[in-house]
Amino acid sequence: MTPLLFAATGGCFTKLAGMLNIALEGLLLAGAFSAITAVYYTGSLPAGLAAAVLTSVTLSALLAFTVLKLRSNVFISGLAVNLFAGGMTVVLSHYLFNTRGVVALRDIKILPVIAGHSLYVYAGLLLLFLSKLVIYDTPFGYRLRACEKNPDVLASLGIKADIYRFAAFLISGFFCGIGGAFLSLNLGAFVPNMTAGKGWIALVVIFLGGNKPIGLLAAAFAFGLAESFSNFAQSLLHVPVDLILAIPYIFTLLAMVPVSARIRKIRY
């Protein structure tokens, strides 16, 4: 659930600003690679986390610049980031580590575990709560939500909506950086395309959760449960492994049915 929650929380900010960031997959992957690389060279987990956040935020800033300043299509630009991250991590892995993409750490000190969960899990819940306060109880949150619903009102007040949209992209990069670091540092290794569609599933979590923090938590938990069940079922069910591994994605398709129906009903 945790990486989905991080990515979906970040994506929620851009959705509320009226420009959904579909580059969550690439941002997660870039964060995962940067984290493992930084820890490999420094031996410091904080350095790995900082590198993941910096890389993801930088990519988000470039995406926001092309969309808001150069007026490129947000979906095409987001897809470009996903493709860039997927290819560049493999290239850099070969250049820096002389491997085909897999980077493993030795003697890594995993974050402390409290009540069966790493600190990343509690950090995700805390940041989700703080996000709720920012979105609904601060002037920044009011103006951010107005970017989608009432941009003309902001303009009449002399407030540039693009400034808040740019900030929303940076926030999404921040969350994806942490989520990516969780994936690689928790495993102690980086594997090509290790995000395995989590960024795309996070987009579904945003819609399924109704763009609300509590809804995101419930939806991320549901998808996390589906993935956990697919891992557990491999030792119990006598069915093809590929089918079992597809359970989270089948669940994603099924979850999109009521979401699409709800959007269609609201629109028409």
C-alpha positions in Angstrom: 0.0 0.0 0.0 2.8 2.4 0.9 4.3 3.3 -2.5 0.8 3.6 -4.0 -0.2 6.0 -1.2 2.9 8.2 -1.7 2.4 8.4 -5.5 -1.4 8.9 -5.2 -1.0 11.7 -2.6 1.4 13.5 -4.9 -0.8 13.0 -7.9 -3.8 14.2 -6.0 -2.3 17.7 -5.8 -1.9 18.0 -9.5 -5.4 16.6 -10.1 -6.8 19.2 -7.7 -4.9 21.9 -9.7 -6.6 20.7 -12.9 -3.5 19.0 -14.5 -3.3 15.3 -13.7 0.4 14.2 -13.6 0.5 10.8 -15.4 4.3 10.7 -15.0 4.0 9.1 -11.5 5.3 5.8 -12.9 8.5 7.4 -14.2 9.0 9.5 -11.1 8.7 6.5 -8.8 11.3 4.6 -11.0 13.7 7.6 -11.1 13.4 7.9 -7.3 14.1 4.3 -6.8 17.2 4.3 -8.9 18.6 7.5 -7.4 18.0 6.2 -3.9 19.9 3.0 -4.4 22.7 4.7 -6.3 23.3 7.4 -3.6 23.3 4.7 -0.8 25.7 2.6 -2.9 28.2 5.4 -3.1 27.7 7.1 0.3 26.4 4.3 2.5 23.9 6.8 3.9 20.1 6.1 3.9 19.3 9.9 4.4 21.5 10.6 1.3 19.6 8.0 -0.7 16.2 9.5 0.3 17.5 13.0 -0.5 18.8 11.9 -3.9 15.4 10.2 -4.7 13.4 13.3 -3.8 15.8 15.7 -5.7 15.7 13.5 -8.9 12.0 13.2 -8.8 11.3 16.8 -8.1 13.7 17.9 -10.9 11.9 15.7 -13.4 8.6 17.1 -12.2 9.9 20.6 -12.6 11.0 19.9 -16.2 7.5 18.4 -16.8 5.8 21.4 -15.3 8.0 23.8 -17.4 7.1 22.1 -20.7 3.4 22.0 -19.8 2.9 25.4 -18.2 5.5 27.5 -20.0 5.9 25.7 -23.4 2.3 24.7 -23.5 2.9 21.1 -24.4 0.2 18.5 -23.9 0.3 17.3 -20.2 -0.5 13.7 -21.1 2.1 13.4 -23.9 4.8 15.1 -21.8 4.0 12.8 -18.8 4.2 9.7 -21.0 7.6 11.0 -22.3 8.8 11.2 -18.7 7.8 7.6 -18.1 9.6 6.4 -21.2 12.7 8.5 -20.3 12.9 7.1 -16.8 12.5 3.5 -17.9 15.3 3.8 -20.5 17.7 6.1 -18.6 17.8 4.0 -15.4 19.0 1.0 -17.5 21.6 3.1 -19.3 22.9 4.7 -16.1 23.0 1.3 -14.4 25.2 0.0 -17.2 27.4 3.0 -17.1 27.8 3.3 -13.3 27.7 -0.4 -12.3 28.3 -2.3 -15.5 25.1 -4.3 -15.1 22.0 -4.9 -17.2 20.0 -2.8 -14.8 20.1 -4.7 -11.5 21.9 -2.9 -8.7 22.1 -4.7 -5.3 23.5 -3.3 -2.0 25.4 -5.2 0.6 25.2 -4.6 4.4 22.4 -2.1 4.0 20.8 -1.0 7.2 17.1 -1.1 6.7 15.0 1.5 8.5 13.8 0.6 12.0 10.6 -1.5 12.2 7.9 -0.5 14.6 4.9 -2.8 15.2 5.8 -4.8 12.1 6.1 -1.9 9.7 9.0 0.3 8.6 9.1 4.0 9.3 8.1 4.6 5.7 4.6 3.3 6.4 4.1 5.7 9.3 5.7 8.6 7.3 3.2 7.9 4.5 0.2 8.2 6.9 1.6 11.3 8.5 2.3 13.0 5.2 -1.3 12.1 4.1 -2.7 13.7 7.2 -0.5 16.8 6.6 -1.7 16.9 3.0 -5.3 16.9 4.2 -4.6 20.0 6.4 -2.8 21.8 3.5 -5.5 21.1 1.0 -8.5 22.0 3.1 -7.2 24.3 5.9 -4.7 26.7 4.3 -4.9 29.5 1.7 -2.6 27.5 -0.5 -5.1 24.7 -0.5 -8.0 26.9 -1.3 -6.2 28.5 -4.2 -4.9 25.1 -5.4 -8.5 23.7 -5.7 -9.6 26.9 -7.4 -7.2 26.3 -10.2 -9.4 23.6 -11.5 -12.9 24.9 -10.5 -12.6 28.6 -10.7 -9.4 29.8 -12.4 -11.1 33.0 -13.6 -11.7 34.0 -10.0 -8.0 33.6 -9.2 -7.2 35.7 -12.3 -9.6 38.4 -11.2 -7.7 38.6 -7.8 -4.4 38.9 -9.6 -3.3 35.4 -8.7 -1.6 33.3 -11.3 -3.0 29.8 -11.3 0.1 28.4 -13.1 2.2 29.2 -10.0 0.1 26.8 -7.9 0.0 24.2 -10.7 3.8 24.4 -10.8 3.9 23.9 -7.0 1.5 20.9 -7.4 3.9 19.3 -9.8 6.8 19.8 -7.4 4.8 18.3 -4.6 4.0 15.2 -6.7 7.7 14.8 -7.4 8.4 15.0 -3.7 6.0 12.3 -2.8 7.0 10.1 -5.7 10.7 10.4 -4.7 9.9 9.1 -1.2 7.7 6.3 -2.7 10.5 5.3 -5.1 13.1 5.3 -2.3 10.8 3.0 -0.3 10.6 0.5 -3.2 14.4 0.1 -3.7 15.7 0.7 -0.2 13.2 -1.7 1.4 14.4 -4.3 -1.1 18.0 -3.4 -0.9 18.3 -3.5 -4.7 17.1 -1.8 -7.9 15.6 -3.9 -10.7 14.6 -2.5 -14.1 10.9 -1.4 -14.1 10.6 -2.5 -10.5 7.6 -0.1 -10.1 5.6 -2.7 -12.1 2.8 -0.3 -13.0 2.4 1.2 -9.5 2.4 4.7 -10.9 -0.4 3.8 -13.2 -2.4 2.1 -10.4 -1.8 5.2 -8.3 -3.8 7.2 -11.0 -6.7 4.8 -10.5 -6.3 5.3 -6.7 -6.8 9.0 -7.2 -10.0 8.6 -9.1 -11.3 5.8 -6.9 -10.5 7.9 -3.8 -12.4 10.8 -5.1 -9.4 13.1 -4.9 -9.7 13.1 -1.1 -7.0 12.0 1.3 -9.2 9.6 3.2 -10.4 8.1 0.0 -6.9 7.7 -1.2 -6.0 5.8 1.9 -9.0 3.4 1.5 -8.3 2.9 -2.2 -4.5 2.3 -1.7 -5.3 -0.2 1.0 -7.6 -2.1 -1.3 -5.0 -2.3 -4.1 -2.3 -3.2 -1.6 -4.5 -6.0 -0.3 -5.0 -7.3 -3.9 -1.3 -7.3 -4.5 -0.6 -9.0 -1.1 -3.2 -11.6 -2.0 -1.5 -12.3 -5.3 1.8 -13.0 -3.5 0.1 -15.2 -1.0 -1.9 -17.1 -3.5 1.2 -18.3 -5.4 1.8 -21.0 -2.8 -1.8 -22.0 -2.5 -3.6 -21.9 -5.8 -2.7 -24.4 -8.6 -3.1 -21.9 -11.4 -0.6 -20.4 -13.8 1.7 -17.9 -12.0 1.1 -15.3 -14.7 -2.6 -15.3 -13.8 -1.9 -14.9 -10.1 0.5 -12.0 -10.7 -2.1 -10.3 -12.9 -4.6 -10.1 -9.9 -3.7 -6.5 -9.0 -4.1 -5.4 -12.6 -7.4 -7.3 -13.0 -8.6 -5.5 -9.8 -7.5 -2.2 -11.3 -9.7 -2.8 -14.4 -12.7 -3.8 -12.3 -12.2 -0.8 -10.0 -12.3 1.5 -13.0 -15.8 0.4 -14.1 -17.7 2.2 -11.3 -15.3 5.1 -11.5 -15.9 5.6 -15.2 -19.7 5.2 -14.7 -19.6 7.8 -11.9 -17.6 10.3 -14.1 -20.0 9.7 -17.0 -23.0 10.3 -14.8 -21.6 13.5 -13.5 -20.7 14.7 -16.9 -24.0 13.9 -18.6 
